[in-house]
Amino acid sequence: MHRIKTRVIAMIVLVLMVGGVVALVSIDALYRANVAALAERAVLDAEAQFAAAQAAETEQMVSLLEMVTYDRELRAHMRERDREALFRAVWPRHLLLRDEHAMTHWYFYEEHDDDILVFLRAYRGDEALEPDLHGDVTRSTPVYVARDTGAVSSGFVMGQSRLSLRTAVPWIDEDGTRIGIVSLGQAVTGLLDRISGQTGDGYTMFLDKRLVDREAWAASRSEAGLADDWDEREHTLLVASTFADDSLVEQLDPGEIAEEPSTLGVATREGVIYVEGMFPLRDIEGSPVGSVLVLHDITALHEAMRVGQMVLLLSMLGVALAGSAVVAVLLDRLIFSRLDATVAHIETLSLAVIGGSPLPKDYPGRRADDEIGRFERFLEEFLNVVSVALARRRGDKPPVPGTRVPNGVESRRPGER
């Protein structure tokens, strides 16, 4: 058994397997780098999609508000401060805007000194005006900006329990006087649903607790038949999500409110592998008031990577086995079979020299011009010298240099070439 051959083959297999492990580690590192880049891209794309959707909805609300402010009937009722008549005229229009344009909020405001009061909540009621839903001072920043600038203003506003995108415009009468301010709004759930439909990602929106009234939040949850979830998260409240699975939503918690877009890593939820990230939700002044958590499904990518790793591992194993077989054949043909022949010839020659028998005429080794061939020629010369020396010791006539000794090798003096 050739222990050298076994060691060489084992070393080759080891090198190939180490190479396979290095390749697997490299693929895994590349996968993680790709996932990190994908997560960052998903967050930035989601933020851009959200901004684009916000701009599109704002533009739609501006167009709808233009139609409202130019409506002579509505303008007359607002000028006369006839709340009942304004509500009756607005209600069918509200149903149309709600069903066809997803408008969930519609307000009419009047100015009172430095304050702005709600004159009519057009979206509240069931074909009958609710008498107590007016007269309160609004906290809607876009309304105050529209009053102060005399121009369109839009931004996110947190009501008692719902976050909505609202757009407000001054209502100018035919004589140029301002008779009030009108505002339309849309719940952010609609925005998230549209973005999710475009990107295929999941979105969940959280709001800073400090911006929400504790009692109003509990009352709104109770009115909707939901449990009070104020204490479920330390810093945030969940206000909207595109996930239908409540068990999944309950696991989500961005922690602190995001100041800038960021990635949160990879997570497995309900058997689906996501990269997670979040970007800030900003108010009309640009200050962060919440976070939008983005979940991008990479299950297919993850499975493809794992399959690729397995294929690579099996391929490396196959290459190692095939390479070992080829190397074993080459070693045997080029080295070990020739060495075996050399060893057998030396043994035969040694017995012939010691016993005084005729030496073999031809050396069976191959005459290749390589290391083994040079070793074979060296043995020929060495055995020639030994044959001459033994012949002299036995009293035989030494062969003349340049002639053939009994083994068929040309006789030379020691040192001659």
C-alpha positions as CSV (number, residue, x, y, z in Angstrom):
1,M,0.0,0.0,0.0
2,H,1.3,3.4,-1.0
3,R,1.2,5.6,2.2
4,I,2.5,8.6,0.2
5,K,-0.2,8.2,-2.4
6,T,-2.8,8.0,0.4
7,R,-1.5,11.1,2.0
8,V,-1.3,13.0,-1.3
9,I,-4.9,12.1,-2.1
10,A,-6.1,13.0,1.4
11,M,-4.3,16.3,1.2
12,I,-6.0,17.1,-2.2
13,V,-9.4,16.2,-0.8
14,L,-8.7,18.3,2.3
15,V,-7.7,21.3,0.1
16,L,-10.8,20.9,-2.0
17,M,-13.1,20.7,1.0
18,V,-11.4,23.7,2.6
19,G,-12.0,25.6,-0.7
20,G,-15.6,24.5,-0.6
21,V,-16.0,25.8,3.0
22,V,-14.4,29.1,2.0
23,A,-16.7,29.3,-1.0
24,L,-19.8,28.7,1.3
25,V,-18.7,31.3,3.7
26,S,-18.1,33.7,0.9
27,I,-21.5,33.0,-0.5
28,D,-23.1,33.5,2.9
29,A,-21.2,36.8,3.4
30,L,-22.3,37.9,-0.1
31,Y,-25.9,36.9,0.7
32,R,-25.9,38.9,3.9
33,A,-24.4,41.9,2.1
34,N,-27.1,41.6,-0.6
35,V,-29.8,41.4,2.1
36,A,-28.5,44.5,3.9
37,A,-28.4,46.4,0.6
38,L,-31.9,45.1,-0.3
39,A,-33.2,46.2,3.1
40,E,-31.8,49.6,2.7
41,R,-33.2,49.9,-0.8
42,A,-36.6,48.7,0.4
43,V,-36.8,51.3,3.1
44,L,-35.7,54.1,0.8
45,D,-38.2,52.9,-1.9
46,A,-41.0,52.7,0.6
47,E,-40.3,56.2,1.9
48,A,-40.3,57.5,-1.7
49,Q,-43.5,55.6,-2.5
50,F,-45.1,57.0,0.6
51,A,-44.1,60.6,-0.3
52,A,-45.4,60.1,-3.9
53,A,-48.7,58.7,-2.6
54,Q,-49.0,61.6,-0.2
55,A,-48.4,64.1,-3.0
56,A,-50.9,62.4,-5.3
57,E,-53.6,62.4,-2.6
58,T,-52.9,66.0,-1.7
59,E,-53.3,66.9,-5.4
60,Q,-56.5,65.0,-5.6
61,M,-57.9,66.8,-2.4
62,V,-56.9,70.2,-3.8
63,S,-58.9,69.5,-7.0
64,L,-61.9,68.3,-5.0
65,L,-61.6,71.4,-2.7
66,E,-61.6,73.7,-5.7
67,M,-65.0,72.2,-6.7
68,V,-66.3,72.6,-3.2
69,T,-65.2,76.3,-2.8
70,Y,-66.7,77.2,-6.2
71,D,-70.0,75.6,-5.5
72,R,-72.5,78.5,-5.2
73,E,-75.0,76.6,-3.0
74,L,-72.3,75.6,-0.5
75,R,-70.8,79.1,-0.6
76,A,-74.1,80.7,0.2
77,H,-74.8,78.4,3.2
78,M,-71.4,79.0,4.6
79,R,-71.7,82.8,4.1
80,E,-75.0,82.8,6.0
81,R,-73.6,80.4,8.6
82,D,-76.6,78.1,8.0
83,R,-75.2,74.9,9.5
84,E,-78.3,72.7,8.9
85,A,-78.7,73.7,5.3
86,L,-74.9,73.3,4.7
87,F,-75.0,69.8,6.1
88,R,-78.0,68.8,4.0
89,A,-76.3,70.0,0.9
90,V,-72.9,68.4,1.8
91,W,-74.1,65.0,2.9
92,P,-74.7,63.4,-0.5
93,R,-71.5,65.0,-1.7
94,H,-69.7,63.4,1.2
95,L,-71.0,60.0,0.4
96,L,-69.7,60.4,-3.2
97,L,-66.3,61.5,-2.0
98,R,-66.1,58.7,0.5
99,D,-67.1,56.0,-1.9
100,E,-65.3,57.1,-5.0
101,H,-62.3,59.0,-3.6
102,A,-61.8,57.4,-0.2
103,M,-62.2,60.7,1.6
104,T,-62.8,60.0,5.3
105,H,-62.8,63.5,6.7
106,W,-64.5,66.8,5.7
107,Y,-64.5,69.9,7.8
108,F,-65.7,73.4,7.6
109,Y,-64.1,76.0,9.8
110,E,-64.8,79.6,10.9
111,E,-62.4,82.1,12.5
112,H,-63.0,83.4,15.9
113,D,-60.4,86.0,17.0
114,D,-57.1,84.1,17.0
115,D,-58.8,80.7,17.2
116,I,-60.3,78.5,14.5
117,L,-63.5,76.7,15.4
118,V,-65.1,73.7,13.8
119,F,-68.2,74.9,12.1
120,L,-69.3,71.5,10.6
121,R,-68.0,68.0,10.6
122,A,-69.6,67.0,7.3
123,Y,-68.6,63.3,7.6
124,R,-70.3,62.8,10.9
125,G,-74.0,61.9,11.1
126,D,-76.4,59.6,9.3
127,E,-78.3,62.0,7.1
128,A,-79.0,64.0,10.1
129,L,-76.8,66.7,11.7
130,E,-75.3,65.8,15.1
131,P,-75.8,69.0,17.0
132,D,-72.8,68.7,19.4
133,L,-70.1,68.1,16.8
134,H,-69.1,71.8,16.3
135,G,-67.8,74.8,18.1
136,D,-64.5,73.2,19.4
137,V,-61.2,74.7,18.7
138,T,-59.3,72.7,16.0
139,R,-55.7,71.5,16.6
140,S,-55.2,70.8,12.9
141,T,-52.0,72.6,11.9
142,P,-52.8,72.7,8.1
143,V,-55.9,74.8,8.9
144,Y,-53.9,77.4,10.7
145,V,-51.2,77.4,8.0
146,A,-53.9,77.9,5.4
147,R,-55.3,80.8,7.3
148,D,-51.9,82.5,7.9
149,T,-50.6,82.0,4.4
150,G,-53.8,82.2,2.4
151,A,-52.7,79.2,0.4
152,V,-53.2,75.4,0.3
153,S,-51.7,73.5,3.2
154,S,-51.4,69.8,3.7
155,G,-50.0,67.4,6.3
156,F,-50.7,64.6,8.7
157,V,-53.0,65.3,11.6
158,M,-53.7,63.1,14.6
159,G,-57.3,63.2,15.7
160,Q,-58.5,61.7,18.9
161,S,-57.9,58.2,17.6
162,R,-57.0,58.2,13.9
163,L,-54.2,59.7,11.9
164,S,-55.1,61.2,8.6
165,L,-53.7,63.2,5.8
166,R,-55.5,66.5,5.5
167,T,-55.5,69.4,3.1
168,A,-57.0,72.8,3.9
169,V,-57.7,75.8,1.7
170,P,-59.1,79.2,2.5
171,W,-62.6,79.7,1.3
172,I,-62.8,83.0,-0.6
173,D,-66.1,84.6,-1.5
174,E,-66.9,86.3,-4.8
175,D,-66.1,89.8,-3.3
176,G,-62.7,88.5,-2.1
177,T,-63.5,88.1,1.6
178,R,-62.6,84.9,3.4
179,I,-65.8,83.2,4.6
180,G,-64.1,80.3,6.2
181,I,-61.7,77.4,5.7
182,V,-62.6,74.0,4.3
183,S,-60.6,70.8,4.7
184,L,-60.6,67.2,3.3
185,G,-58.8,64.3,4.8
186,Q,-58.0,60.7,4.2
187,A,-57.1,58.0,6.8
188,V,-53.5,56.8,6.4
189,T,-54.7,53.2,6.1
190,G,-55.8,53.9,2.6
191,L,-52.3,55.3,1.7
192,L,-50.6,52.3,3.2
193,D,-52.9,49.9,1.3
194,R,-52.1,51.5,-2.0
195,I,-48.4,51.6,-1.4
196,S,-48.5,47.9,-0.4
197,G,-50.4,47.0,-3.5
198,Q,-47.7,48.7,-5.6
199,T,-44.6,47.3,-3.9
200,G,-45.9,44.0,-2.4
201,D,-44.3,45.0,0.9
202,G,-46.1,45.1,4.3
203,Y,-46.4,48.4,6.2
204,T,-47.3,49.3,9.8
205,M,-47.5,52.8,11.1
206,F,-46.7,53.8,14.7
207,L,-47.3,57.2,16.4
208,D,-45.5,58.9,19.2
209,K,-47.5,58.4,22.4
210,R,-46.7,61.9,23.5
211,L,-48.9,63.3,20.7
212,V,-52.0,61.3,21.7
213,D,-54.5,61.9,24.6
214,R,-54.5,58.9,26.8
215,E,-58.2,59.0,27.7
216,A,-59.3,59.9,24.2
217,W,-57.4,56.9,22.8
218,A,-59.0,54.5,25.3
219,A,-62.4,55.9,24.5
220,S,-61.9,55.5,20.8
221,R,-60.7,51.9,21.1
222,S,-63.7,51.1,23.3
223,E,-66.1,52.7,20.8
224,A,-64.6,50.6,18.0
225,G,-65.0,47.4,20.2
226,L,-61.2,47.0,20.6
227,A,-59.1,46.5,23.7
228,D,-57.1,49.4,25.0
229,D,-53.5,48.7,23.8
230,W,-51.9,51.8,25.3
231,D,-49.5,49.8,27.4
232,E,-48.5,47.2,24.8
233,R,-45.6,49.4,23.5
234,E,-43.5,51.7,25.6
235,H,-43.1,54.6,23.2
236,T,-45.5,54.2,20.3
237,L,-49.1,53.4,19.4
238,L,-50.0,51.3,16.4
239,V,-52.4,53.4,14.2
240,A,-52.5,51.5,10.9
241,S,-51.2,48.3,9.3
242,T,-51.6,46.5,6.0
243,F,-51.3,43.1,7.7
244,A,-54.6,41.2,8.3
245,D,-52.9,38.8,10.8
246,D,-53.2,40.4,14.2
247,S,-50.8,38.0,15.7
248,L,-48.1,39.2,13.3
249,V,-48.9,42.9,14.0
250,E,-48.7,42.3,17.7
251,Q,-45.1,41.3,17.4
252,L,-44.0,44.5,15.7
253,D,-42.5,47.3,17.7
254,P,-40.1,49.9,16.3
255,G,-39.0,51.0,19.7
256,E,-38.1,54.7,19.6
257,I,-39.5,56.9,16.9
258,A,-37.3,56.9,13.8
259,E,-35.4,60.1,13.1
260,E,-34.0,58.9,9.7
261,P,-34.5,55.8,7.5
262,S,-32.9,52.8,8.9
263,T,-32.7,49.0,8.6
264,L,-33.5,46.6,11.4
265,G,-32.2,43.3,10.1
266,V,-33.8,40.0,9.1
267,A,-36.7,38.4,11.0
268,T,-38.8,35.3,10.5
269,R,-42.5,35.8,11.2
270,E,-45.2,33.2,10.7
271,G,-42.8,31.2,8.5
272,V,-42.1,34.2,6.2
273,I,-38.6,35.7,6.1
274,Y,-38.5,39.5,6.1
275,V,-36.0,42.3,6.0
276,E,-37.2,45.0,8.2
277,G,-36.7,48.7,8.2
278,M,-38.4,52.0,9.1
279,F,-38.6,55.6,8.1
280,P,-39.9,58.6,10.0
281,L,-43.5,59.9,9.6
282,R,-43.2,63.7,9.6
283,D,-45.7,66.4,10.3
284,I,-46.3,69.5,8.3
285,E,-43.3,71.2,9.9
286,G,-41.0,68.3,9.1
287,S,-40.7,67.0,12.7
288,P,-40.9,63.2,13.2
289,V,-44.2,62.2,14.8
290,G,-44.2,58.5,14.1
291,S,-42.5,55.7,12.2
292,V,-43.5,53.5,9.3
293,L,-42.2,50.0,9.6
294,V,-41.5,48.2,6.3
295,L,-41.4,44.4,5.9
296,H,-40.0,43.2,2.6
297,D,-40.5,39.5,1.9
298,I,-37.2,37.7,1.0
299,T,-38.3,34.1,1.5
300,A,-37.8,33.2,-2.1
301,L,-34.4,34.8,-2.2
302,H,-33.4,33.1,1.1
303,E,-34.5,29.7,-0.2
304,A,-32.7,30.2,-3.5
305,M,-29.5,31.1,-1.6
306,R,-29.8,28.0,0.5
307,V,-30.3,25.8,-2.5
308,G,-27.3,27.4,-4.1
309,Q,-25.2,26.7,-1.1
310,M,-26.3,23.0,-1.1
311,V,-25.6,22.7,-4.8
312,L,-22.2,24.2,-4.3
313,L,-21.4,21.9,-1.4
314,L,-22.5,18.8,-3.4
315,S,-20.5,20.1,-6.4
316,M,-17.4,20.6,-4.4
317,L,-17.8,17.1,-2.9
318,G,-18.2,15.6,-6.4
319,V,-15.2,17.5,-7.6
320,A,-13.2,16.4,-4.6
321,L,-14.0,12.7,-5.2
322,A,-13.5,12.9,-9.0
323,G,-10.3,14.8,-8.6
324,S,-9.0,12.3,-6.0
325,A,-9.7,9.5,-8.4
326,V,-7.9,11.2,-11.3
327,V,-5.0,12.1,-9.1
328,A,-4.8,8.5,-7.8
329,V,-4.6,7.1,-11.4
330,L,-2.0,9.7,-12.5
331,L,0.1,9.1,-9.4
332,D,0.0,5.4,-10.0
333,R,0.9,5.6,-13.7
334,L,3.4,8.3,-13.6
335,I,5.2,7.6,-10.3
336,F,4.2,4.6,-8.2
337,S,4.0,1.9,-10.9
338,R,7.4,3.0,-12.2
339,L,8.8,3.0,-8.7
340,D,7.4,-0.5,-8.2
341,A,9.1,-1.6,-11.4
342,T,12.3,-0.1,-10.2
343,V,12.2,-1.7,-6.8
344,A,11.4,-5.1,-8.4
345,H,14.4,-4.8,-10.8
346,I,16.7,-3.8,-8.0
347,E,15.7,-6.8,-6.0
348,T,16.3,-9.1,-8.9
349,L,19.6,-7.4,-9.7
350,S,20.7,-7.6,-6.1
351,L,20.1,-11.3,-6.0
352,A,22.0,-11.8,-9.3
353,V,25.0,-9.8,-8.2
354,I,25.3,-11.5,-4.8
355,G,24.8,-15.0,-6.2
356,G,27.1,-14.5,-9.2
357,S,24.3,-15.1,-11.6
358,P,24.2,-13.3,-15.0
359,L,22.7,-9.9,-14.7
360,P,19.6,-8.9,-16.6
361,K,20.4,-7.4,-19.9
362,D,17.8,-4.6,-20.0
363,Y,16.6,-2.3,-17.3
364,P,12.8,-2.3,-17.4
365,G,12.3,1.3,-16.3
366,R,10.9,3.9,-18.7
367,R,13.2,6.4,-20.3
368,A,11.1,9.5,-19.6
369,D,13.0,12.7,-19.3
370,D,11.6,13.6,-15.8
371,E,12.6,13.2,-12.2
372,I,11.8,9.5,-12.2
373,G,13.6,8.9,-15.5
374,R,16.7,10.6,-14.1
375,F,16.5,8.5,-11.0
376,E,16.2,5.3,-13.2
377,R,19.3,6.3,-15.1
378,F,21.2,7.0,-11.9
379,L,20.3,3.5,-10.7
380,E,21.6,2.0,-14.0
381,E,25.0,3.8,-13.5
382,F,25.1,2.9,-9.8
383,L,24.4,-0.8,-10.5
384,N,27.0,-0.8,-13.2
385,V,29.6,0.4,-10.7
386,V,28.5,-2.2,-8.2
387,S,28.8,-4.9,-10.9
388,V,32.3,-3.9,-11.9
389,A,33.4,-3.7,-8.2
390,L,32.0,-7.2,-7.4
391,A,33.6,-8.6,-10.6
392,R,37.0,-7.4,-9.6
393,R,36.6,-8.8,-6.0
394,R,35.8,-12.2,-7.5
395,G,38.8,-12.0,-9.8
396,D,36.8,-11.7,-12.9
397,K,38.1,-9.5,-15.7
398,P,36.7,-6.1,-15.1
399,P,34.7,-4.7,-18.1
400,V,36.5,-2.1,-20.1
401,P,35.1,1.4,-19.7
402,G,32.8,2.1,-22.7
403,T,31.8,-1.6,-23.1
404,R,28.6,-3.2,-21.9
405,V,28.5,-5.0,-18.6
406,P,26.4,-8.1,-18.3
407,N,23.3,-6.0,-17.4
408,G,23.6,-4.3,-20.8
409,V,24.7,-0.9,-19.4
410,E,27.8,0.8,-20.8
411,S,30.8,0.6,-18.5
412,R,32.2,3.8,-17.2
413,R,34.8,4.8,-14.6
414,P,33.4,6.4,-11.5
415,G,32.8,10.1,-12.2
416,E,32.7,9.6,-16.0
417,R,29.7,10.9,-17.8
